[in-house]
Amino acid sequence: MTLSLRRDPYARRHPLRLAREAYTLFRGPLFKGLGRELAQYLRPGFHPDDIDTAALLDQWRVELFGEDGVLTDHLQ
């Protein structure tokens, strides 16, 4: 990314604007809270089964395959 920005003439001419936009990007909803979640995944010995996803599975099971589920008509 650094190499790409160094080659970009607009970024070289407007470094303050670039810094402001980068700050806004990293403080925005895309990255907000990502550090805590990423730290969990990078923890030594981590396995995805360490995260309880039962509630999430129940929610999607109902939404996709419940009585009015999106995929109900695809079941045999």
PyMOL Python script that loads the backbone (N, CA, C, O; Angstrom):
from pymol import cmd

cmd.read_pdbstr("""\
ATOM      1  N   MET A   1       0.833  -1.187   0.000  1.00  0.00           N
ATOM      2  CA  MET A   1       0.000   0.000   0.000  1.00  0.00           C
ATOM      3  C   MET A   1       0.877   1.250   0.000  1.00  0.00           C
ATOM      4  O   MET A   1       0.580   2.228  -0.687  1.00  0.00           O
ATOM      5  N   THR A   2       1.948   1.208   0.771  1.00  0.00           N
ATOM      6  CA  THR A   2       2.865   2.350   0.827  1.00  0.00           C
ATOM      7  C   THR A   2       3.463   2.620  -0.538  1.00  0.00           C
ATOM      8  O   THR A   2       3.546   3.772  -0.964  1.00  0.00           O
ATOM      9  N   LEU A   3       3.878   1.573  -1.228  1.00  0.00           N
ATOM     10  CA  LEU A   3       4.455   1.728  -2.557  1.00  0.00           C
ATOM     11  C   LEU A   3       3.434   2.330  -3.520  1.00  0.00           C
ATOM     12  O   LEU A   3       3.768   3.198  -4.326  1.00  0.00           O
ATOM     13  N   SER A   4       2.206   1.871  -3.433  1.00  0.00           N
ATOM     14  CA  SER A   4       1.149   2.409  -4.285  1.00  0.00           C
ATOM     15  C   SER A   4       0.941   3.903  -4.024  1.00  0.00           C
ATOM     16  O   SER A   4       0.805   4.686  -4.964  1.00  0.00           O
ATOM     17  N   LEU A   5       0.916   4.293  -2.753  1.00  0.00           N
ATOM     18  CA  LEU A   5       0.729   5.704  -2.416  1.00  0.00           C
ATOM     19  C   LEU A   5       1.922   6.553  -2.845  1.00  0.00           C
ATOM     20  O   LEU A   5       1.754   7.701  -3.256  1.00  0.00           O
ATOM     21  N   ARG A   6       3.127   5.991  -2.751  1.00  0.00           N
ATOM     22  CA  ARG A   6       4.316   6.745  -3.178  1.00  0.00           C
ATOM     23  C   ARG A   6       4.284   7.004  -4.683  1.00  0.00           C
ATOM     24  O   ARG A   6       4.817   8.013  -5.146  1.00  0.00           O
ATOM     25  N   ARG A   7       3.672   6.113  -5.443  1.00  0.00           N
ATOM     26  CA  ARG A   7       3.592   6.273  -6.899  1.00  0.00           C
ATOM     27  C   ARG A   7       2.430   7.162  -7.329  1.00  0.00           C
ATOM     28  O   ARG A   7       2.368   7.596  -8.479  1.00  0.00           O
ATOM     29  N   ASP A   8       1.516   7.428  -6.411  1.00  0.00           N
ATOM     30  CA  ASP A   8       0.328   8.225  -6.726  1.00  0.00           C
ATOM     31  C   ASP A   8       0.660   9.714  -6.630  1.00  0.00           C
ATOM     32  O   ASP A   8       0.931  10.207  -5.535  1.00  0.00           O
ATOM     33  N   PRO A   9       0.644  10.440  -7.752  1.00  0.00           N
ATOM     34  CA  PRO A   9       1.000  11.866  -7.709  1.00  0.00           C
ATOM     35  C   PRO A   9       0.015  12.695  -6.872  1.00  0.00           C
ATOM     36  O   PRO A   9       0.422  13.670  -6.240  1.00  0.00           O
ATOM     37  N   TYR A  10      -1.259  12.327  -6.858  1.00  0.00           N
ATOM     38  CA  TYR A  10      -2.236  13.066  -6.073  1.00  0.00           C
ATOM     39  C   TYR A  10      -1.917  12.944  -4.584  1.00  0.00           C
ATOM     40  O   TYR A  10      -1.978  13.926  -3.844  1.00  0.00           O
ATOM     41  N   ALA A  11      -1.580  11.737  -4.157  1.00  0.00           N
ATOM     42  CA  ALA A  11      -1.262  11.518  -2.739  1.00  0.00           C
ATOM     43  C   ALA A  11      -0.013  12.297  -2.340  1.00  0.00           C
ATOM     44  O   ALA A  11       0.064  12.818  -1.228  1.00  0.00           O
ATOM     45  N   ARG A  12       0.953  12.376  -3.231  1.00  0.00           N
ATOM     46  CA  ARG A  12       2.177  13.128  -2.913  1.00  0.00           C
ATOM     47  C   ARG A  12       1.898  14.625  -2.810  1.00  0.00           C
ATOM     48  O   ARG A  12       2.518  15.315  -2.000  1.00  0.00           O
ATOM     49  N   ARG A  13       0.978  15.129  -3.616  1.00  0.00           N
ATOM     50  CA  ARG A  13       0.665  16.567  -3.592  1.00  0.00           C
ATOM     51  C   ARG A  13      -0.241  16.950  -2.431  1.00  0.00           C
ATOM     52  O   ARG A  13      -0.270  18.118  -2.041  1.00  0.00           O
ATOM     53  N   HIS A  14      -0.982  15.997  -1.867  1.00  0.00           N
ATOM     54  CA  HIS A  14      -1.954  16.293  -0.805  1.00  0.00           C
ATOM     55  C   HIS A  14      -1.765  15.354   0.390  1.00  0.00           C
ATOM     56  O   HIS A  14      -2.669  14.587   0.720  1.00  0.00           O
ATOM     57  N   PRO A  15      -0.620  15.408   1.029  1.00  0.00           N
ATOM     58  CA  PRO A  15      -0.374  14.464   2.134  1.00  0.00           C
ATOM     59  C   PRO A  15      -1.293  14.671   3.344  1.00  0.00           C
ATOM     60  O   PRO A  15      -1.649  13.700   4.010  1.00  0.00           O
ATOM     61  N   LEU A  16      -1.680  15.906   3.638  1.00  0.00           N
ATOM     62  CA  LEU A  16      -2.571  16.134   4.776  1.00  0.00           C
ATOM     63  C   LEU A  16      -3.956  15.573   4.525  1.00  0.00           C
ATOM     64  O   LEU A  16      -4.574  14.988   5.414  1.00  0.00           O
ATOM     65  N   ARG A  17      -4.436  15.755   3.311  1.00  0.00           N
ATOM     66  CA  ARG A  17      -5.747  15.204   2.968  1.00  0.00           C
ATOM     67  C   ARG A  17      -5.708  13.676   3.024  1.00  0.00           C
ATOM     68  O   ARG A  17      -6.645  13.047   3.514  1.00  0.00           O
ATOM     69  N   LEU A  18      -4.644  13.093   2.533  1.00  0.00           N
ATOM     70  CA  LEU A  18      -4.480  11.647   2.569  1.00  0.00           C
ATOM     71  C   LEU A  18      -4.473  11.147   4.021  1.00  0.00           C
ATOM     72  O   LEU A  18      -5.121  10.152   4.343  1.00  0.00           O
ATOM     73  N   ALA A  19      -3.745  11.835   4.879  1.00  0.00           N
ATOM     74  CA  ALA A  19      -3.687  11.451   6.288  1.00  0.00           C
ATOM     75  C   ALA A  19      -5.068  11.570   6.941  1.00  0.00           C
ATOM     76  O   ALA A  19      -5.463  10.701   7.718  1.00  0.00           O
ATOM     77  N   ARG A  20      -5.801  12.642   6.628  1.00  0.00           N
ATOM     78  CA  ARG A  20      -7.143  12.837   7.184  1.00  0.00           C
ATOM     79  C   ARG A  20      -8.093  11.728   6.717  1.00  0.00           C
ATOM     80  O   ARG A  20      -8.875  11.203   7.510  1.00  0.00           O
ATOM     81  N   GLU A  21      -8.023  11.377   5.435  1.00  0.00           N
ATOM     82  CA  GLU A  21      -8.887  10.321   4.907  1.00  0.00           C
ATOM     83  C   GLU A  21      -8.526   8.960   5.509  1.00  0.00           C
ATOM     84  O   GLU A  21      -9.411   8.155   5.798  1.00  0.00           O
ATOM     85  N   ALA A  22      -7.235   8.704   5.697  1.00  0.00           N
ATOM     86  CA  ALA A  22      -6.809   7.446   6.311  1.00  0.00           C
ATOM     87  C   ALA A  22      -7.309   7.377   7.756  1.00  0.00           C
ATOM     88  O   ALA A  22      -7.784   6.333   8.202  1.00  0.00           O
ATOM     89  N   TYR A  23      -7.201   8.479   8.476  1.00  0.00           N
ATOM     90  CA  TYR A  23      -7.684   8.535   9.851  1.00  0.00           C
ATOM     91  C   TYR A  23      -9.190   8.253   9.890  1.00  0.00           C
ATOM     92  O   TYR A  23      -9.656   7.472  10.720  1.00  0.00           O
ATOM     93  N   THR A  24      -9.947   8.888   8.993  1.00  0.00           N
ATOM     94  CA  THR A  24     -11.388   8.688   8.928  1.00  0.00           C
ATOM     95  C   THR A  24     -11.725   7.233   8.606  1.00  0.00           C
ATOM     96  O   THR A  24     -12.659   6.672   9.179  1.00  0.00           O
ATOM     97  N   LEU A  25     -10.978   6.626   7.702  1.00  0.00           N
ATOM     98  CA  LEU A  25     -11.202   5.232   7.330  1.00  0.00           C
ATOM     99  C   LEU A  25     -11.002   4.311   8.524  1.00  0.00           C
ATOM    100  O   LEU A  25     -11.845   3.455   8.795  1.00  0.00           O
ATOM    101  N   PHE A  26      -9.903   4.476   9.234  1.00  0.00           N
ATOM    102  CA  PHE A  26      -9.606   3.589  10.347  1.00  0.00           C
ATOM    103  C   PHE A  26     -10.463   3.850  11.576  1.00  0.00           C
ATOM    104  O   PHE A  26     -10.568   2.976  12.436  1.00  0.00           O
ATOM    105  N   ARG A  27     -11.075   5.015  11.688  1.00  0.00           N
ATOM    106  CA  ARG A  27     -11.984   5.304  12.797  1.00  0.00           C
ATOM    107  C   ARG A  27     -13.428   4.993  12.443  1.00  0.00           C
ATOM    108  O   ARG A  27     -14.304   5.063  13.306  1.00  0.00           O
ATOM    109  N   GLY A  28     -13.689   4.651  11.190  1.00  0.00           N
ATOM    110  CA  GLY A  28     -15.043   4.395  10.721  1.00  0.00           C
ATOM    111  C   GLY A  28     -15.560   3.009  11.068  1.00  0.00           C
ATOM    112  O   GLY A  28     -14.881   2.239  11.748  1.00  0.00           O
ATOM    113  N   PRO A  29     -16.754   2.694  10.604  1.00  0.00           N
ATOM    114  CA  PRO A  29     -17.403   1.436  10.973  1.00  0.00           C
ATOM    115  C   PRO A  29     -16.698   0.190  10.445  1.00  0.00           C
ATOM    116  O   PRO A  29     -16.855  -0.891  11.014  1.00  0.00           O
ATOM    117  N   LEU A  30     -15.928   0.319   9.374  1.00  0.00           N
ATOM    118  CA  LEU A  30     -15.251  -0.844   8.809  1.00  0.00           C
ATOM    119  C   LEU A  30     -14.221  -1.416   9.776  1.00  0.00           C
ATOM    120  O   LEU A  30     -14.111  -2.635   9.910  1.00  0.00           O
ATOM    121  N   PHE A  31     -13.473  -0.558  10.444  1.00  0.00           N
ATOM    122  CA  PHE A  31     -12.404  -1.014  11.321  1.00  0.00           C
ATOM    123  C   PHE A  31     -12.722  -0.893  12.810  1.00  0.00           C
ATOM    124  O   PHE A  31     -11.948  -1.353  13.650  1.00  0.00           O
ATOM    125  N   LYS A  32     -13.847  -0.283  13.135  1.00  0.00           N
ATOM    126  CA  LYS A  32     -14.182  -0.070  14.540  1.00  0.00           C
ATOM    127  C   LYS A  32     -14.366  -1.420  15.243  1.00  0.00           C
ATOM    128  O   LYS A  32     -15.185  -2.237  14.822  1.00  0.00           O
ATOM    129  N   GLY A  33     -13.628  -1.639  16.278  1.00  0.00           N
ATOM    130  CA  GLY A  33     -13.710  -2.877  17.022  1.00  0.00           C
ATOM    131  C   GLY A  33     -12.950  -4.036  16.397  1.00  0.00           C
ATOM    132  O   GLY A  33     -12.884  -5.117  16.982  1.00  0.00           O
ATOM    133  N   LEU A  34     -12.378  -3.826  15.222  1.00  0.00           N
ATOM    134  CA  LEU A  34     -11.664  -4.901  14.536  1.00  0.00           C
ATOM    135  C   LEU A  34     -10.438  -5.347  15.314  1.00  0.00           C
ATOM    136  O   LEU A  34     -10.087  -6.527  15.290  1.00  0.00           O
ATOM    137  N   GLY A  35      -9.785  -4.426  16.001  1.00  0.00           N
ATOM    138  CA  GLY A  35      -8.572  -4.754  16.749  1.00  0.00           C
ATOM    139  C   GLY A  35      -8.820  -5.797  17.818  1.00  0.00           C
ATOM    140  O   GLY A  35      -8.047  -6.747  17.946  1.00  0.00           O
ATOM    141  N   ARG A  36      -9.895  -5.635  18.594  1.00  0.00           N
ATOM    142  CA  ARG A  36     -10.226  -6.609  19.648  1.00  0.00           C
ATOM    143  C   ARG A  36     -10.543  -7.978  19.053  1.00  0.00           C
ATOM    144  O   ARG A  36     -10.077  -9.003  19.549  1.00  0.00           O
ATOM    145  N   GLU A  37     -11.341  -7.985  17.984  1.00  0.00           N
ATOM    146  CA  GLU A  37     -11.718  -9.254  17.364  1.00  0.00           C
ATOM    147  C   GLU A  37     -10.510  -9.919  16.701  1.00  0.00           C
ATOM    148  O   GLU A  37     -10.355 -11.139  16.769  1.00  0.00           O
ATOM    149  N   LEU A  38      -9.668  -9.127  16.069  1.00  0.00           N
ATOM    150  CA  LEU A  38      -8.485  -9.675  15.425  1.00  0.00           C
ATOM    151  C   LEU A  38      -7.518 -10.244  16.462  1.00  0.00           C
ATOM    152  O   LEU A  38      -6.898 -11.282  16.232  1.00  0.00           O
ATOM    153  N   ALA A  39      -7.393  -9.576  17.587  1.00  0.00           N
ATOM    154  CA  ALA A  39      -6.515 -10.067  18.656  1.00  0.00           C
ATOM    155  C   ALA A  39      -6.976 -11.435  19.141  1.00  0.00           C
ATOM    156  O   ALA A  39      -6.153 -12.286  19.478  1.00  0.00           O
ATOM    157  N   GLN A  40      -8.274 -11.647  19.176  1.00  0.00           N
ATOM    158  CA  GLN A  40      -8.812 -12.939  19.588  1.00  0.00           C
ATOM    159  C   GLN A  40      -8.378 -14.035  18.618  1.00  0.00           C
ATOM    160  O   GLN A  40      -7.983 -15.121  19.042  1.00  0.00           O
ATOM    161  N   TYR A  41      -8.451 -13.754  17.324  1.00  0.00           N
ATOM    162  CA  TYR A  41      -8.068 -14.739  16.314  1.00  0.00           C
ATOM    163  C   TYR A  41      -6.558 -14.979  16.272  1.00  0.00           C
ATOM    164  O   TYR A  41      -6.116 -16.067  15.903  1.00  0.00           O
ATOM    165  N   LEU A  42      -5.779 -13.993  16.641  1.00  0.00           N
ATOM    166  CA  LEU A  42      -4.329 -14.128  16.597  1.00  0.00           C
ATOM    167  C   LEU A  42      -3.744 -14.713  17.879  1.00  0.00           C
ATOM    168  O   LEU A  42      -2.539 -14.947  17.965  1.00  0.00           O
ATOM    169  N   ARG A  43      -4.591 -14.947  18.863  1.00  0.00           N
ATOM    170  CA  ARG A  43      -4.148 -15.511  20.130  1.00  0.00           C
ATOM    171  C   ARG A  43      -3.555 -16.907  19.901  1.00  0.00           C
ATOM    172  O   ARG A  43      -4.148 -17.701  19.170  1.00  0.00           O
ATOM    173  N   PRO A  44      -2.421 -17.222  20.494  1.00  0.00           N
ATOM    174  CA  PRO A  44      -1.844 -18.562  20.346  1.00  0.00           C
ATOM    175  C   PRO A  44      -2.825 -19.639  20.815  1.00  0.00           C
ATOM    176  O   PRO A  44      -3.430 -19.520  21.880  1.00  0.00           O
ATOM    177  N   GLY A  45      -2.970 -20.668  20.022  1.00  0.00           N
ATOM    178  CA  GLY A  45      -3.861 -21.764  20.367  1.00  0.00           C
ATOM    179  C   GLY A  45      -5.312 -21.521  20.029  1.00  0.00           C
ATOM    180  O   GLY A  45      -6.166 -22.343  20.360  1.00  0.00           O
ATOM    181  N   PHE A  46      -5.617 -20.404  19.373  1.00  0.00           N
ATOM    182  CA  PHE A  46      -7.010 -20.094  19.048  1.00  0.00           C
ATOM    183  C   PHE A  46      -7.574 -21.117  18.070  1.00  0.00           C
ATOM    184  O   PHE A  46      -6.880 -21.565  17.157  1.00  0.00           O
ATOM    185  N   HIS A  47      -8.834 -21.480  18.269  1.00  0.00           N
ATOM    186  CA  HIS A  47      -9.576 -22.302  17.327  1.00  0.00           C
ATOM    187  C   HIS A  47     -10.953 -21.661  17.153  1.00  0.00           C
ATOM    188  O   HIS A  47     -11.530 -21.191  18.134  1.00  0.00           O
ATOM    189  N   PRO A  48     -11.493 -21.629  15.941  1.00  0.00           N
ATOM    190  CA  PRO A  48     -12.807 -21.005  15.726  1.00  0.00           C
ATOM    191  C   PRO A  48     -13.913 -21.571  16.612  1.00  0.00           C
ATOM    192  O   PRO A  48     -14.883 -20.870  16.902  1.00  0.00           O
ATOM    193  N   ASP A  49     -13.787 -22.817  17.044  1.00  0.00           N
ATOM    194  CA  ASP A  49     -14.794 -23.387  17.931  1.00  0.00           C
ATOM    195  C   ASP A  49     -14.774 -22.744  19.317  1.00  0.00           C
ATOM    196  O   ASP A  49     -15.676 -22.987  20.119  1.00  0.00           O
ATOM    197  N   ASP A  50     -13.767 -21.934  19.610  1.00  0.00           N
ATOM    198  CA  ASP A  50     -13.709 -21.219  20.889  1.00  0.00           C
ATOM    199  C   ASP A  50     -14.793 -20.154  20.996  1.00  0.00           C
ATOM    200  O   ASP A  50     -15.108 -19.701  22.096  1.00  0.00           O
ATOM    201  N   ILE A  51     -15.362 -19.753  19.873  1.00  0.00           N
ATOM    202  CA  ILE A  51     -16.390 -18.707  19.838  1.00  0.00           C
ATOM    203  C   ILE A  51     -17.764 -19.370  19.831  1.00  0.00           C
ATOM    204  O   ILE A  51     -18.035 -20.226  18.989  1.00  0.00           O
ATOM    205  N   ASP A  52     -18.622 -18.982  20.753  1.00  0.00           N
ATOM    206  CA  ASP A  52     -19.973 -19.530  20.821  1.00  0.00           C
ATOM    207  C   ASP A  52     -20.844 -18.866  19.748  1.00  0.00           C
ATOM    208  O   ASP A  52     -21.137 -17.673  19.827  1.00  0.00           O
ATOM    209  N   THR A  53     -21.247 -19.642  18.759  1.00  0.00           N
ATOM    210  CA  THR A  53     -22.054 -19.109  17.658  1.00  0.00           C
ATOM    211  C   THR A  53     -23.463 -19.691  17.649  1.00  0.00           C
ATOM    212  O   THR A  53     -24.157 -19.592  16.637  1.00  0.00           O
ATOM    213  N   ALA A  54     -23.896 -20.285  18.738  1.00  0.00           N
ATOM    214  CA  ALA A  54     -25.206 -20.937  18.798  1.00  0.00           C
ATOM    215  C   ALA A  54     -26.338 -19.954  18.483  1.00  0.00           C
ATOM    216  O   ALA A  54     -27.239 -20.280  17.710  1.00  0.00           O
ATOM    217  N   ALA A  55     -26.301 -18.772  19.067  1.00  0.00           N
ATOM    218  CA  ALA A  55     -27.368 -17.788  18.824  1.00  0.00           C
ATOM    219  C   ALA A  55     -27.385 -17.353  17.363  1.00  0.00           C
ATOM    220  O   ALA A  55     -28.454 -17.195  16.773  1.00  0.00           O
ATOM    221  N   LEU A  56     -26.214 -17.160  16.784  1.00  0.00           N
ATOM    222  CA  LEU A  56     -26.134 -16.764  15.382  1.00  0.00           C
ATOM    223  C   LEU A  56     -26.673 -17.865  14.470  1.00  0.00           C
ATOM    224  O   LEU A  56     -27.387 -17.579  13.509  1.00  0.00           O
ATOM    225  N   LEU A  57     -26.337 -19.115  14.765  1.00  0.00           N
ATOM    226  CA  LEU A  57     -26.845 -20.237  13.980  1.00  0.00           C
ATOM    227  C   LEU A  57     -28.362 -20.340  14.074  1.00  0.00           C
ATOM    228  O   LEU A  57     -29.031 -20.588  13.071  1.00  0.00           O
ATOM    229  N   ASP A  58     -28.905 -20.152  15.269  1.00  0.00           N
ATOM    230  CA  ASP A  58     -30.359 -20.192  15.438  1.00  0.00           C
ATOM    231  C   ASP A  58     -31.046 -19.094  14.642  1.00  0.00           C
ATOM    232  O   ASP A  58     -32.075 -19.327  14.006  1.00  0.00           O
ATOM    233  N   GLN A  59     -30.476 -17.902  14.679  1.00  0.00           N
ATOM    234  CA  GLN A  59     -31.045 -16.764  13.945  1.00  0.00           C
ATOM    235  C   GLN A  59     -31.106 -17.059  12.458  1.00  0.00           C
ATOM    236  O   GLN A  59     -32.143 -16.842  11.831  1.00  0.00           O
ATOM    237  N   TRP A  60     -30.007 -17.552  11.875  1.00  0.00           N
ATOM    238  CA  TRP A  60     -29.975 -17.817  10.434  1.00  0.00           C
ATOM    239  C   TRP A  60     -30.797 -19.043  10.063  1.00  0.00           C
ATOM    240  O   TRP A  60     -31.372 -19.097   8.976  1.00  0.00           O
ATOM    241  N   ARG A  61     -30.858 -20.018  10.945  1.00  0.00           N
ATOM    242  CA  ARG A  61     -31.686 -21.197  10.672  1.00  0.00           C
ATOM    243  C   ARG A  61     -33.141 -20.772  10.500  1.00  0.00           C
ATOM    244  O   ARG A  61     -33.819 -21.228   9.579  1.00  0.00           O
ATOM    245  N   VAL A  62     -33.617 -19.907  11.376  1.00  0.00           N
ATOM    246  CA  VAL A  62     -34.996 -19.413  11.284  1.00  0.00           C
ATOM    247  C   VAL A  62     -35.175 -18.560  10.034  1.00  0.00           C
ATOM    248  O   VAL A  62     -36.152 -18.720   9.303  1.00  0.00           O
ATOM    249  N   GLU A  63     -34.227 -17.651   9.790  1.00  0.00           N
ATOM    250  CA  GLU A  63     -34.354 -16.738   8.647  1.00  0.00           C
ATOM    251  C   GLU A  63     -34.308 -17.490   7.314  1.00  0.00           C
ATOM    252  O   GLU A  63     -35.015 -17.127   6.373  1.00  0.00           O
ATOM    253  N   LEU A  64     -33.489 -18.520   7.231  1.00  0.00           N
ATOM    254  CA  LEU A  64     -33.346 -19.226   5.959  1.00  0.00           C
ATOM    255  C   LEU A  64     -34.303 -20.405   5.811  1.00  0.00           C
ATOM    256  O   LEU A  64     -34.837 -20.634   4.726  1.00  0.00           O
ATOM    257  N   PHE A  65     -34.524 -21.154   6.887  1.00  0.00           N
ATOM    258  CA  PHE A  65     -35.288 -22.387   6.776  1.00  0.00           C
ATOM    259  C   PHE A  65     -36.518 -22.441   7.670  1.00  0.00           C
ATOM    260  O   PHE A  65     -37.166 -23.484   7.754  1.00  0.00           O
ATOM    261  N   GLY A  66     -36.852 -21.353   8.331  1.00  0.00           N
ATOM    262  CA  GLY A  66     -38.034 -21.317   9.189  1.00  0.00           C
ATOM    263  C   GLY A  66     -39.305 -21.394   8.359  1.00  0.00           C
ATOM    264  O   GLY A  66     -39.259 -21.599   7.146  1.00  0.00           O
ATOM    265  N   GLU A  67     -40.427 -21.228   9.021  1.00  0.00           N
ATOM    266  CA  GLU A  67     -41.722 -21.337   8.338  1.00  0.00           C
ATOM    267  C   GLU A  67     -41.828 -20.393   7.148  1.00  0.00           C
ATOM    268  O   GLU A  67     -42.342 -20.783   6.099  1.00  0.00           O
ATOM    269  N   ASP A  68     -41.352 -19.160   7.289  1.00  0.00           N
ATOM    270  CA  ASP A  68     -41.346 -18.188   6.186  1.00  0.00           C
ATOM    271  C   ASP A  68     -39.923 -17.935   5.694  1.00  0.00           C
ATOM    272  O   ASP A  68     -39.616 -16.850   5.199  1.00  0.00           O
ATOM    273  N   GLY A  69     -39.060 -18.932   5.830  1.00  0.00           N
ATOM    274  CA  GLY A  69     -37.654 -18.768   5.481  1.00  0.00           C
ATOM    275  C   GLY A  69     -37.429 -18.567   3.994  1.00  0.00           C
ATOM    276  O   GLY A  69     -38.225 -19.000   3.160  1.00  0.00           O
ATOM    277  N   VAL A  70     -36.332 -17.903   3.683  1.00  0.00           N
ATOM    278  CA  VAL A  70     -35.981 -17.574   2.305  1.00  0.00           C
ATOM    279  C   VAL A  70     -35.733 -18.831   1.470  1.00  0.00           C
ATOM    280  O   VAL A  70     -36.041 -18.854   0.279  1.00  0.00           O
ATOM    281  N   LEU A  71     -35.179 -19.873   2.089  1.00  0.00           N
ATOM    282  CA  LEU A  71     -34.806 -21.078   1.338  1.00  0.00           C
ATOM    283  C   LEU A  71     -35.752 -22.256   1.584  1.00  0.00           C
ATOM    284  O   LEU A  71     -35.456 -23.377   1.172  1.00  0.00           O
ATOM    285  N   THR A  72     -36.865 -22.019   2.239  1.00  0.00           N
ATOM    286  CA  THR A  72     -37.780 -23.107   2.563  1.00  0.00           C
ATOM    287  C   THR A  72     -38.261 -23.845   1.315  1.00  0.00           C
ATOM    288  O   THR A  72     -38.399 -25.068   1.331  1.00  0.00           O
ATOM    289  N   ASP A  73     -38.512 -23.117   0.251  1.00  0.00           N
ATOM    290  CA  ASP A  73     -39.016 -23.744  -0.975  1.00  0.00           C
ATOM    291  C   ASP A  73     -37.942 -24.570  -1.693  1.00  0.00           C
ATOM    292  O   ASP A  73     -38.262 -25.305  -2.628  1.00  0.00           O
ATOM    293  N   HIS A  74     -36.687 -24.463  -1.277  1.00  0.00           N
ATOM    294  CA  HIS A  74     -35.613 -25.244  -1.889  1.00  0.00           C
ATOM    295  C   HIS A  74     -35.381 -26.577  -1.192  1.00  0.00           C
ATOM    296  O   HIS A  74     -34.616 -27.409  -1.679  1.00  0.00           O
ATOM    297  N   LEU A  75     -36.042 -26.786  -0.046  1.00  0.00           N
ATOM    298  CA  LEU A  75     -35.869 -28.036   0.684  1.00  0.00           C
ATOM    299  C   LEU A  75     -36.671 -29.145   0.002  1.00  0.00           C
ATOM    300  O   LEU A  75     -37.737 -28.889  -0.558  1.00  0.00           O
ATOM    301  N   GLN A  76     -36.163 -30.360   0.050  1.00  0.00           N
ATOM    302  CA  GLN A  76     -36.872 -31.495  -0.569  1.00  0.00           C
ATOM    303  C   GLN A  76     -37.638 -32.265   0.459  1.00  0.00           C
ATOM    304  O   GLN A  76     -38.295 -33.252   0.128  1.00  0.00           O
TER     305      GLN A  76
END
""", "prot")
cmd.dss("prot")
cmd.show_as("cartoon", "prot")
cmd.util.cbc("prot")
cmd.orient("prot")
